[in-house]
Amino acid sequence: MLVPLFSMVVLWGVITSVTASESLQLKQYSTLWTNLRLPTYGLIAELQRERLGSAMLMHRRGLPRDSGKNSALNAQRSRTDHAVDNFRRLTALSMNYSPSIASKVKGALAQLGKLDSLRGEIDVHLVPRLTAVETYNAVIDSLFGLHRRVALIDDIPIYEQSSIMIDVGFAKELLTREQAIASGSRVSADERRVFTQLVGNRRFLIDQAIAELDSGLREPQVALLTSADYQRMRVMEDQIIAGRVPAGWQSTADAMAKSFEDLQMAASTLLVAEAEPVANRVIERALILGGTGLVLVVVSIAISLRAGTRLSKELAALREAARVVATDRLPQVVAKLRAGQDVEVREIEVASTTTEIDDVGQAFSTVQRTAVEAAVGQAQLREGVGHVFRNLARRSQTLLHRQRIQLEGMQHKATDPDALEDLFRLDHLTTRMRRHAEGLIILSGATPGRGWSKPVPLLDVARGAAAEVEDYQRVMVENMPKHALLGPLVGDVIHLIAELIENATVYSPPQTPVIVRGQAAARGFAIEVEDRGKGLKAEEQAELNARLADPPEFDLADSDRLGLFVVSRLAARHDIRVTLRGSPYGGTTAIVLIPAEHVTQEHAPQQNGAPLRKTDRVMKVVRGE
């Protein structure tokens, strides 16, 4: 939204700047007239008089040896010098208006610098009259070049009329050149040729200019050109072209030059006056355009800000709704699905007047439904897998229970010691198989059926757990304080400790023992399972402790740590805390902290047995009797 707004502001600024600069330039026209054109007019007039005076003196005396005695010419030179000083002073105020004007002013000043040397050459008879006149002409031409450059103005009608009046002024300049060439009683062939060219050029300029002037400027010029004095001057010009300078030529030419100069000054003043209202109209237009543009920009900004604020609020609401879905609603839905609860998912509702935001809200709702459907499908799949685990485990449990009964009967009937030993090994294998079946039941989320009604000594619980592992001969169960575990927890705790003991035997050398010890703690009873293997790395130990503290969802692809997953499930079920830490022997120690509410003092007598034996009491615990 900022891009079009910024573009509008820039466009408004450009339009206002261009219009204002045009107005200011028209306003500057009056200043340029005062500081550049007006002093230039005055200087040109004085140079024309000095040129004529020098030419007349040179014609009467040839090249005089002491022209300083000519007081009229000296007085004219003083007036010219004064005009030059005035020109330098005023042009310095405005010459930097543009580089082109500055260049013209500098060129004119360079030409004016030649006046002193020209005067000296005239005074000491070093320059012909025609050459001196042409030198004066070059100085005046540079001033007319400045005239034409200052007349450039953006208002085309004023520029055209101003340019035409400059041509009229140059026609008057050509007339004064005619006076300087024909300043004597006779003219040479070269002077007559130059005079003829000047007359032709002047008449052509006058005819062209008069035809293009506006009526207000043309009528005074036409009146002068149709006057008897101008017609008499034209006859005299024809006579000079024929070779004879008529009497009264200078006075007649002077009068015409003065008339042309007066008309030119009046026309210039009129053009300056016309530029002022044009500038005012441009200013008014600039104010109207700039004001209208500013109003449009302000209205656009207000509308854009209002729309932007509305869109921002709607987008913020949409973002908040998406955040709630991602961080709160979906996790809650997944948690309920895992817990087997019914879920009801609400649609994402975002109050919006924008179609695109409504579409995005609908898209988020679709994503939410898809995610919930995926979670439901995953929960159903997980539940189906759990049913499969549970059904297989229950069937295995039934068969193993029948097998255990048969083995018990065979043990009572056997009399051969070797056969009895084989039956004991087979009974131990059956016990391990039963534990694995219970593991499947635990993975399915159900509870194994084995349980006790009365408390069982924790020493027997530990021995029963040791009896359920394959390498039970390596397990040393140390004596424990006389504490008993409540009956409903016995089966799960035996399974939990058996999984830890089996991990210890698997991940430690076969010749090393696995020590099981227990002691009372301030918050319950702690059982330690210590092996003398290679131990765990710090990051692996931290990861396993995190999984034991907060059991993750069971992943079918991750079966390497199946025992620890069963341990974490059983621990979480009874608020038992299981922690792994390093052993002084380099291995790993698993600490099982059973809460105090699950432990009671033992009242029945208990047998101590440092070496592990399958006594009847332990076998009853193992068998769940």
C-alpha positions as CSV (number, residue, x, y, z in Angstrom):
1,M,0.0,0.0,0.0
2,L,2.9,2.3,0.6
3,V,4.2,2.0,-3.0
4,P,1.2,3.6,-4.7
5,L,0.9,6.2,-1.9
6,F,4.5,7.1,-2.2
7,S,4.1,7.3,-6.0
8,M,1.2,9.6,-5.6
9,V,3.1,11.9,-3.3
10,V,6.0,12.0,-5.7
11,L,3.8,12.7,-8.6
12,W,2.0,15.5,-6.7
13,G,5.4,16.9,-5.7
14,V,6.6,16.9,-9.4
15,I,3.5,18.5,-10.7
16,T,3.5,21.2,-8.0
17,S,7.2,21.8,-8.5
18,V,7.0,22.1,-12.3
19,T,4.0,24.4,-12.1
20,A,5.5,26.5,-9.3
21,S,8.8,26.8,-11.2
22,E,7.0,28.0,-14.3
23,S,5.3,30.6,-12.2
24,L,8.5,31.7,-10.5
25,Q,10.2,32.0,-13.9
26,L,7.4,34.3,-15.1
27,K,7.9,36.3,-11.9
28,Q,11.6,36.5,-12.6
29,Y,10.9,38.0,-16.0
30,S,10.3,41.4,-14.4
31,T,13.5,41.1,-12.4
32,L,15.5,40.1,-15.5
33,W,14.1,43.1,-17.4
34,T,15.3,45.4,-14.6
35,N,18.7,43.9,-14.1
36,L,19.6,42.7,-17.6
37,R,17.5,44.0,-20.5
38,L,17.0,47.6,-19.3
39,P,20.7,48.3,-18.6
40,T,21.5,46.6,-21.9
41,Y,19.1,48.9,-23.8
42,G,20.8,51.9,-22.2
43,L,24.3,50.7,-22.9
44,I,23.4,49.9,-26.6
45,A,22.0,53.4,-27.0
46,E,25.2,55.0,-25.6
47,L,27.4,52.8,-27.8
48,Q,25.4,53.8,-30.8
49,R,26.0,57.5,-30.1
50,E,29.7,57.0,-29.4
51,R,30.1,55.0,-32.6
52,L,28.3,57.7,-34.6
53,G,30.4,60.5,-32.9
54,S,33.7,58.6,-33.6
55,A,32.7,58.0,-37.3
56,M,31.7,61.6,-37.8
57,L,34.9,62.9,-36.3
58,M,37.0,60.5,-38.3
59,H,35.2,61.6,-41.5
60,R,35.8,65.3,-40.9
61,R,39.4,65.1,-39.8
62,G,40.5,61.8,-41.3
63,L,42.3,60.1,-38.3
64,P,42.9,63.0,-36.0
65,R,46.2,63.3,-34.1
66,D,44.5,64.9,-31.0
67,S,40.9,63.8,-30.8
68,G,41.0,64.4,-27.0
69,K,40.1,68.1,-27.8
70,N,36.8,67.0,-29.1
71,S,34.7,67.7,-26.0
72,A,31.5,66.2,-27.5
73,L,33.1,62.8,-28.2
74,N,34.8,62.8,-24.8
75,A,31.5,63.6,-23.0
76,Q,29.8,60.8,-25.0
77,R,32.6,58.4,-24.0
78,S,32.0,59.3,-20.3
79,R,28.3,58.6,-20.7
80,T,29.2,55.2,-22.3
81,D,31.5,54.4,-19.4
82,H,28.8,55.2,-17.0
83,A,26.4,52.9,-18.8
84,V,29.1,50.2,-18.8
85,D,29.5,50.5,-15.0
86,N,25.7,50.4,-14.5
87,F,25.6,47.3,-16.8
88,R,28.3,45.6,-14.7
89,R,26.6,46.4,-11.4
90,L,23.0,45.3,-12.4
91,T,23.9,42.2,-14.4
92,A,26.0,40.9,-11.5
93,L,22.7,40.6,-9.6
94,S,21.0,38.3,-12.1
95,M,23.7,36.8,-14.3
96,N,23.7,33.5,-12.3
97,Y,20.0,32.9,-13.1
98,S,21.1,30.4,-15.6
99,P,24.4,29.2,-17.1
100,S,23.5,30.4,-20.6
101,I,22.7,34.0,-19.3
102,A,26.0,34.0,-17.3
103,S,27.9,33.0,-20.5
104,K,26.2,35.8,-22.5
105,V,27.0,38.4,-19.8
106,K,30.6,37.3,-19.7
107,G,30.9,37.4,-23.5
108,A,29.4,41.0,-23.5
109,L,31.8,42.1,-20.8
110,A,34.7,40.7,-22.8
111,Q,33.7,42.7,-25.8
112,L,33.2,45.8,-23.7
113,G,36.8,45.4,-22.5
114,K,38.0,46.2,-26.0
115,L,36.5,49.7,-25.9
116,D,39.6,51.3,-24.4
117,S,42.0,49.9,-26.9
118,L,39.6,50.9,-29.8
119,R,39.4,54.4,-28.5
120,G,43.1,54.7,-28.3
121,E,43.5,53.4,-31.9
122,I,41.0,56.0,-33.0
123,D,42.8,58.8,-31.2
124,V,46.2,57.9,-32.7
125,H,45.1,57.3,-36.3
126,L,45.7,53.5,-36.2
127,V,42.4,52.2,-37.4
128,P,40.3,52.9,-40.6
129,R,36.8,54.3,-40.1
130,L,35.0,51.2,-41.4
131,T,37.1,48.9,-39.2
132,A,36.3,51.1,-36.1
133,V,32.6,50.9,-37.0
134,E,32.7,47.1,-37.3
135,T,34.4,46.8,-33.9
136,Y,31.7,48.8,-32.3
137,N,29.2,46.6,-34.2
138,A,30.7,43.4,-32.6
139,V,30.4,44.9,-29.1
140,I,26.7,45.8,-29.8
141,D,26.1,42.3,-31.3
142,S,27.2,40.6,-28.1
143,L,24.7,42.8,-26.1
144,F,21.9,41.8,-28.5
145,G,22.8,38.2,-28.0
146,L,22.2,38.7,-24.2
147,H,18.9,40.4,-25.1
148,R,17.7,37.4,-27.0
149,R,18.7,34.9,-24.3
150,V,17.0,36.9,-21.5
151,A,13.8,37.1,-23.7
152,L,13.4,33.3,-23.4
153,I,10.3,32.7,-21.3
154,D,7.9,29.7,-21.0
155,D,4.9,31.7,-22.0
156,I,4.9,31.4,-25.8
157,P,2.9,34.5,-26.8
158,I,5.0,36.8,-24.6
159,Y,8.2,35.1,-25.9
160,E,7.2,35.6,-29.5
161,Q,6.3,39.2,-29.1
162,S,9.5,39.9,-27.1
163,S,11.6,38.2,-29.7
164,I,10.0,40.3,-32.5
165,M,10.6,43.5,-30.6
166,I,14.2,42.5,-30.2
167,D,14.3,42.3,-34.0
168,V,12.7,45.7,-34.2
169,G,15.4,47.0,-31.9
170,F,18.1,45.4,-34.0
171,A,16.5,47.2,-37.1
172,K,17.0,50.4,-35.2
173,E,20.7,49.3,-34.6
174,L,21.1,48.8,-38.3
175,L,19.8,52.3,-38.9
176,T,22.4,53.7,-36.5
177,R,25.0,51.7,-38.4
178,E,23.8,53.4,-41.6
179,Q,24.3,56.7,-39.9
180,A,27.9,55.8,-38.9
181,I,28.7,54.7,-42.4
182,A,27.2,57.7,-44.1
183,S,28.4,60.2,-41.5
184,G,30.3,62.3,-44.1
185,S,29.4,64.2,-47.2
186,R,30.6,61.3,-49.3
187,V,31.0,57.5,-49.0
188,S,33.6,55.2,-50.6
189,A,32.7,52.2,-52.7
190,D,33.3,49.8,-49.8
191,E,31.2,52.0,-47.5
192,R,28.4,52.2,-50.1
193,R,28.4,48.4,-50.4
194,V,28.1,48.0,-46.6
195,F,25.5,50.7,-46.5
196,T,23.4,49.0,-49.1
197,Q,23.5,45.7,-47.2
198,L,22.5,47.5,-44.0
199,V,19.5,49.2,-45.7
200,G,18.3,45.9,-47.2
201,N,18.6,44.0,-43.9
202,R,16.8,46.8,-41.9
203,R,13.9,47.0,-44.3
204,F,13.6,43.2,-44.3
205,L,13.6,43.0,-40.5
206,I,11.0,45.8,-40.3
207,D,8.7,44.2,-42.8
208,Q,8.9,40.8,-41.1
209,A,8.5,42.1,-37.6
210,I,5.5,44.3,-38.3
211,A,3.6,41.4,-39.9
212,E,4.0,39.3,-36.7
213,L,3.3,41.8,-34.0
214,D,0.1,41.9,-32.0
215,S,-2.3,44.7,-32.8
216,G,-1.4,46.6,-29.6
217,L,2.3,46.6,-30.6
218,R,1.9,46.8,-34.4
219,E,-0.2,49.9,-34.6
220,P,2.4,52.4,-33.3
221,Q,5.0,50.8,-35.5
222,V,2.8,51.0,-38.6
223,A,2.0,54.7,-37.8
224,L,5.8,55.4,-37.7
225,L,6.5,53.5,-40.9
226,T,3.8,55.3,-42.8
227,S,4.8,58.7,-41.5
228,A,6.3,61.4,-43.9
229,D,9.6,61.5,-41.9
230,Y,10.1,57.7,-42.4
231,Q,9.3,57.9,-46.1
232,R,11.7,60.9,-46.5
233,M,14.4,58.8,-44.8
234,R,13.9,55.9,-47.2
235,V,14.3,58.4,-50.2
236,M,17.6,59.6,-48.6
237,E,18.8,56.0,-48.2
238,D,18.2,55.4,-51.9
239,Q,20.2,58.6,-52.7
240,I,23.1,57.4,-50.5
241,I,23.0,54.0,-52.3
242,A,23.2,55.9,-55.5
243,G,26.4,57.6,-54.3
244,R,25.4,61.0,-52.8
245,V,24.7,61.9,-49.2
246,P,21.8,64.3,-49.1
247,A,21.7,67.2,-46.7
248,G,19.7,66.6,-43.6
249,W,20.4,62.9,-43.6
250,Q,21.8,62.8,-40.0
251,S,19.0,64.8,-38.5
252,T,16.4,62.7,-40.2
253,A,18.1,59.4,-39.2
254,D,18.5,60.7,-35.6
255,A,14.8,61.5,-35.4
256,M,13.8,58.0,-36.8
257,A,16.3,56.3,-34.4
258,K,14.9,58.2,-31.5
259,S,11.3,57.2,-32.5
260,F,12.2,53.6,-32.9
261,E,13.9,53.6,-29.5
262,D,10.9,55.2,-27.8
263,L,8.5,52.6,-29.3
264,Q,10.8,49.8,-28.4
265,M,10.9,50.9,-24.7
266,A,7.2,51.3,-24.6
267,A,6.7,47.8,-26.1
268,S,9.1,46.3,-23.7
269,T,7.3,47.9,-20.7
270,L,4.0,46.6,-22.0
271,L,5.4,43.0,-22.3
272,V,6.7,43.2,-18.8
273,A,3.3,44.3,-17.6
274,E,1.6,41.4,-19.5
275,A,4.0,38.9,-17.9
276,E,2.8,39.8,-14.4
277,P,-0.8,38.6,-14.8
278,V,0.3,35.6,-16.7
279,A,2.6,34.7,-13.7
280,N,-0.3,35.3,-11.4
281,R,-2.6,33.0,-13.4
282,V,0.2,30.3,-13.4
283,I,0.4,30.7,-9.6
284,E,-3.3,30.3,-9.3
285,R,-3.2,27.2,-11.5
286,A,-0.3,25.9,-9.4
287,L,-2.3,26.5,-6.2
288,I,-5.4,24.8,-7.7
289,L,-3.4,21.8,-9.0
290,G,-1.3,21.5,-6.0
291,G,-4.2,21.9,-3.6
292,T,-6.3,19.4,-5.5
293,G,-3.4,17.0,-5.6
294,L,-2.8,17.4,-1.9
295,V,-6.4,16.8,-1.1
296,L,-6.4,13.7,-3.3
297,V,-3.2,12.5,-1.6
298,V,-4.7,13.1,1.9
299,V,-7.9,11.4,0.9
300,S,-6.0,8.5,-0.6
301,I,-3.8,8.2,2.5
302,A,-6.9,8.3,4.8
303,I,-8.7,5.6,2.7
304,S,-5.5,3.5,2.6
305,L,-4.9,3.8,6.3
306,R,-8.5,2.9,7.0
307,A,-8.4,-0.1,4.7
308,G,-4.9,-1.0,6.0
309,T,-6.1,-0.9,9.6
310,R,-9.1,-3.0,8.8
311,L,-6.9,-5.5,6.9
312,S,-4.4,-5.5,9.7
313,K,-7.0,-6.2,12.3
314,E,-8.5,-9.0,10.2
315,L,-5.1,-10.5,9.5
316,A,-4.2,-10.3,13.2
317,A,-7.4,-12.1,14.1
318,L,-6.6,-14.7,11.5
319,R,-3.1,-15.1,12.8
320,E,-4.4,-15.5,16.3
321,A,-6.9,-18.1,15.2
322,A,-4.2,-20.0,13.4
323,R,-1.9,-19.8,16.4
324,V,-4.7,-21.1,18.7
325,V,-5.3,-24.0,16.3
326,A,-1.6,-24.8,16.0
327,T,-0.5,-24.4,19.7
328,D,-3.7,-25.2,21.7
329,R,-6.6,-26.8,19.8
330,L,-4.8,-29.4,17.7
331,P,-2.6,-30.6,20.6
332,Q,-5.6,-30.9,22.8
333,V,-7.5,-32.8,20.2
334,V,-4.5,-35.2,19.7
335,A,-4.2,-35.6,23.5
336,K,-7.9,-36.5,23.8
337,L,-7.7,-38.9,20.9
338,R,-4.7,-40.7,22.6
339,A,-6.7,-40.9,25.8
340,G,-9.6,-42.5,23.8
341,Q,-12.0,-39.5,24.4
342,D,-14.4,-38.1,21.9
343,V,-13.5,-34.8,20.3
344,E,-15.5,-32.0,18.8
345,V,-13.6,-29.6,16.5
346,R,-15.0,-26.1,15.9
347,E,-14.5,-24.3,12.7
348,I,-12.1,-21.4,12.5
349,E,-14.2,-18.2,12.6
350,V,-12.7,-14.9,11.6
351,A,-14.9,-11.9,11.1
352,S,-13.8,-10.4,7.8
353,T,-15.1,-8.4,4.9
354,T,-12.3,-9.4,2.6
355,T,-12.8,-12.4,0.4
356,E,-9.2,-13.4,0.4
357,I,-9.0,-13.5,4.2
358,D,-12.2,-15.5,4.3
359,D,-10.6,-17.9,1.8
360,V,-7.5,-18.2,4.0
361,G,-9.7,-18.9,7.1
362,Q,-11.6,-21.6,5.2
363,A,-8.2,-23.0,4.2
364,F,-7.1,-23.1,7.8
365,S,-10.4,-24.9,8.7
366,T,-9.7,-27.4,6.0
367,V,-6.2,-27.9,7.3
368,Q,-7.6,-28.3,10.8
369,R,-10.1,-31.0,9.7
370,T,-7.5,-32.8,7.7
371,A,-5.1,-32.8,10.7
372,V,-7.9,-34.0,13.0
373,E,-8.9,-36.7,10.6
374,A,-5.2,-37.8,10.3
375,A,-5.0,-37.8,14.1
376,V,-8.2,-39.8,14.4
377,G,-6.9,-42.3,11.8
378,Q,-3.6,-42.6,13.6
379,A,-5.4,-43.1,16.9
380,Q,-7.6,-45.8,15.3
381,L,-4.6,-47.4,13.9
382,R,-2.8,-47.3,17.2
383,E,-5.9,-48.7,18.9
384,G,-6.2,-51.5,16.4
385,V,-2.5,-52.3,16.9
386,G,-3.2,-52.3,20.6
387,H,-6.1,-54.7,20.2
388,V,-3.9,-57.0,18.2
389,F,-1.1,-56.9,20.9
390,R,-3.7,-57.4,23.6
391,N,-5.4,-60.3,21.9
392,L,-2.2,-62.1,21.0
393,A,-0.8,-61.5,24.6
394,R,-4.0,-62.7,26.2
395,R,-3.9,-65.9,24.1
396,S,-0.3,-66.4,24.9
397,Q,-1.1,-65.8,28.6
398,T,-3.7,-68.5,28.5
399,L,-1.5,-71.0,27.0
400,L,1.4,-70.1,29.2
401,H,-0.8,-70.4,32.3
402,R,-1.9,-73.9,31.2
403,Q,1.7,-74.7,30.5
404,R,2.8,-73.5,34.0
405,I,0.1,-75.7,35.7
406,Q,1.3,-78.7,33.8
407,L,4.9,-78.0,34.7
408,E,4.0,-77.6,38.3
409,G,2.3,-81.0,38.3
410,M,5.3,-82.6,36.5
411,Q,7.7,-81.1,39.1
412,H,5.7,-82.7,41.9
413,K,5.8,-86.1,40.2
414,A,9.4,-86.0,39.1
415,T,11.9,-88.0,41.2
416,D,15.0,-87.9,38.9
417,P,17.1,-84.8,39.9
418,D,18.2,-84.2,36.2
419,A,14.6,-84.3,35.0
420,L,13.6,-82.0,37.8
421,E,16.4,-79.6,36.8
422,D,15.1,-79.6,33.2
423,L,11.6,-78.9,34.5
424,F,12.9,-75.9,36.5
425,R,14.6,-74.5,33.4
426,L,11.5,-75.0,31.4
427,D,9.5,-73.3,34.1
428,H,11.9,-70.3,34.1
429,L,11.5,-70.1,30.3
430,T,7.8,-70.0,30.7
431,T,8.1,-67.2,33.2
432,R,10.1,-65.1,30.8
433,M,7.6,-65.8,28.0
434,R,4.8,-64.6,30.3
435,R,6.7,-61.4,31.0
436,H,7.0,-60.7,27.3
437,A,3.3,-61.4,26.8
438,E,2.6,-58.9,29.6
439,G,4.9,-56.4,27.8
440,L,2.6,-56.6,24.8
441,I,-0.4,-56.0,27.0
442,I,1.3,-53.0,28.5
443,L,2.1,-51.6,25.0
444,S,-1.6,-52.0,24.1
445,G,-2.5,-49.8,27.0
446,A,-4.2,-52.5,29.1
447,T,-3.3,-53.9,32.5
448,P,-1.8,-57.4,33.0
449,G,-4.0,-59.7,35.0
450,R,-1.4,-60.8,37.5
451,G,-1.9,-59.3,41.0
452,W,-1.8,-59.9,44.8
453,S,-4.2,-59.0,47.5
454,K,-1.7,-58.7,50.3
455,P,1.6,-56.8,50.6
456,V,4.7,-58.7,49.4
457,P,8.2,-58.1,50.9
458,L,10.3,-56.0,48.6
459,L,13.1,-58.5,48.9
460,D,10.9,-61.1,47.3
461,V,9.7,-58.7,44.7
462,A,13.3,-58.1,43.7
463,R,14.1,-61.8,43.7
464,G,11.0,-62.5,41.7
465,A,12.1,-59.9,39.1
466,A,15.6,-61.5,38.9
467,A,14.0,-64.9,38.3
468,E,12.2,-63.6,35.2
469,V,15.5,-62.8,33.3
470,E,17.4,-65.3,31.2
471,D,20.8,-64.8,32.9
472,Y,19.5,-64.8,36.4
473,Q,22.6,-66.6,37.8
474,R,24.6,-63.3,37.4
475,V,22.1,-61.4,39.5
476,M,22.9,-60.7,43.1
477,V,20.0,-59.5,45.2
478,E,21.3,-58.0,48.5
479,N,19.4,-58.0,51.7
480,M,16.9,-55.1,52.1
481,P,15.1,-53.4,55.0
482,K,11.8,-55.1,56.1
483,H,9.4,-53.2,53.8
484,A,6.6,-54.6,51.8
485,L,4.9,-53.5,48.5
486,L,1.2,-53.2,48.3
487,G,-0.3,-56.2,46.5
488,P,-1.9,-54.3,43.5
489,L,1.5,-53.0,42.5
490,V,3.5,-56.2,42.9
491,G,3.0,-57.5,39.3
492,D,3.9,-54.2,37.6
493,V,6.9,-53.5,39.9
494,I,8.3,-57.1,39.3
495,H,7.9,-56.5,35.5
496,L,9.5,-53.1,35.8
497,I,12.5,-54.3,37.8
498,A,12.9,-57.4,35.6
499,E,13.1,-55.2,32.5
500,L,15.9,-53.1,34.1
501,I,17.8,-56.3,35.2
502,E,17.5,-57.7,31.8
503,N,18.9,-54.5,30.2
504,A,21.8,-54.7,32.7
505,T,22.6,-58.3,31.8
506,V,22.4,-57.6,28.1
507,Y,24.6,-54.4,28.1
508,S,27.4,-55.7,30.4
509,P,30.0,-58.4,30.0
510,P,28.8,-61.9,30.8
511,Q,31.4,-62.5,33.5
512,T,30.3,-59.4,35.5
513,P,27.6,-59.5,38.2
514,V,24.4,-57.4,38.3
515,I,23.7,-56.0,41.8
516,V,20.2,-55.4,43.0
517,R,19.9,-53.5,46.3
518,G,17.2,-51.6,48.1
519,Q,16.9,-49.1,50.9
520,A,14.3,-46.8,52.5
521,A,14.2,-43.2,51.4
522,A,12.6,-40.1,52.7
523,R,9.9,-40.2,50.0
524,G,9.5,-44.0,49.7
525,F,11.7,-47.0,48.9
526,A,14.6,-47.0,46.4
527,I,15.7,-50.1,44.5
528,E,19.0,-49.9,42.6
529,V,20.0,-52.1,39.6
530,E,23.7,-51.7,38.9
531,D,25.8,-53.3,36.1
532,R,29.5,-53.1,35.3
533,G,29.3,-52.5,31.6
534,K,30.6,-49.7,29.4
535,G,27.9,-47.2,30.6
536,L,26.1,-44.5,28.6
537,K,27.2,-41.3,27.0
538,A,26.0,-38.1,28.7
539,E,23.6,-37.1,25.8
540,E,22.2,-40.7,25.5
541,Q,21.7,-40.9,29.2
542,A,19.9,-37.5,29.3
543,E,17.7,-38.7,26.4
544,L,16.7,-41.9,28.1
545,N,16.0,-40.2,31.4
546,A,13.7,-37.8,29.6
547,R,11.8,-40.7,28.0
548,L,11.6,-42.4,31.4
549,A,10.2,-39.2,33.0
550,D,7.7,-38.5,30.3
551,P,6.9,-41.6,28.2
552,P,6.4,-40.8,24.5
553,E,3.8,-42.3,22.2
554,F,4.9,-45.8,21.2
555,D,6.5,-46.0,17.8
556,L,6.3,-49.3,16.0
557,A,9.5,-48.5,14.2
558,D,11.5,-48.0,17.4
559,S,11.7,-51.5,19.0
560,D,15.3,-51.4,20.1
561,R,14.4,-49.7,23.5
562,L,11.2,-51.7,24.0
563,G,12.1,-52.6,27.5
564,L,12.7,-49.0,28.6
565,F,9.4,-48.0,27.0
566,V,7.6,-50.7,29.0
567,V,9.4,-49.4,32.1
568,S,8.3,-45.8,31.5
569,R,4.7,-46.9,31.0
570,L,4.7,-48.9,34.2
571,A,6.4,-46.1,36.1
572,A,4.0,-43.5,34.9
573,R,1.0,-45.7,35.8
574,H,2.0,-45.8,39.5
575,D,3.9,-42.5,39.9
576,I,7.2,-44.3,40.2
577,R,10.3,-42.4,39.4
578,V,13.1,-44.3,37.4
579,T,16.5,-42.6,36.8
580,L,19.6,-43.7,35.1
581,R,23.0,-42.6,36.3
582,G,26.7,-43.6,36.0
583,S,28.0,-46.4,38.2
584,P,31.3,-46.2,40.1
585,Y,32.3,-49.3,38.2
586,G,31.9,-47.6,34.8
587,G,28.5,-49.1,34.1
588,T,25.0,-47.8,34.6
589,T,22.8,-47.7,37.7
590,A,19.0,-47.6,37.4
591,I,17.3,-46.2,40.5
592,V,13.6,-47.0,41.0
593,L,12.0,-44.8,43.6
594,I,8.7,-46.2,44.8
595,P,6.4,-43.6,46.5
596,A,5.9,-44.0,50.2
597,E,2.1,-44.5,49.8
598,H,2.8,-47.8,48.0
599,V,5.2,-49.2,50.7
600,T,4.4,-50.6,54.1
601,Q,6.3,-52.2,57.0
602,E,6.7,-56.0,56.7
603,H,5.2,-58.2,59.5
604,A,5.7,-61.7,58.1
605,P,9.1,-63.3,58.7
606,Q,11.4,-63.2,55.7
607,Q,14.3,-65.4,54.8
608,N,17.7,-64.0,53.9
609,G,19.5,-65.6,51.0
610,A,22.6,-64.1,49.6
611,P,22.8,-66.7,46.7
612,L,19.7,-66.6,44.6
613,R,17.6,-69.8,44.9
614,K,14.2,-70.7,43.7
615,T,12.6,-71.3,47.0
616,D,8.9,-72.0,47.2
617,R,8.2,-68.5,48.5
618,V,9.9,-66.9,45.5
619,M,8.3,-69.2,43.1
620,K,4.9,-68.3,44.5
621,V,5.7,-64.6,43.9
622,V,6.9,-65.3,40.4
623,R,3.9,-67.4,39.6
624,G,1.5,-64.8,41.0
625,E,0.2,-66.9,43.8
